[in-house]
């Protein structure tokens, strides 16, 4: 899947293949069609163009999710949380920005 920054919030379609399909939620923030299924793709495009209000809602949902869960900052907070949990499990304590061992 090719996920690109879309500052103009224009609709675009992505081909989802492999394990990346779990990044989007079909119907909530994207329309997912099977790879190579041209009739499903045509149907999704016609549906998206025919229901602009619902399409705009999916675009808003996707933008919010990217900013909340998939942004660099959000991913780094998750990684930091993993490291903090690991450090605490070894008995380390945090003093400001530094960690102290036993």
Secondary structure, DSSP 4 states (H G I P E B T S, - for coil): ------TT---------GGGGGGS-BTTTB----TT-HHHHHHHHHHHHH-HHHHHHHHHHHHHHIIIIISHHHHHHHHHHHHHHHHHHTT-EEETTEEE--
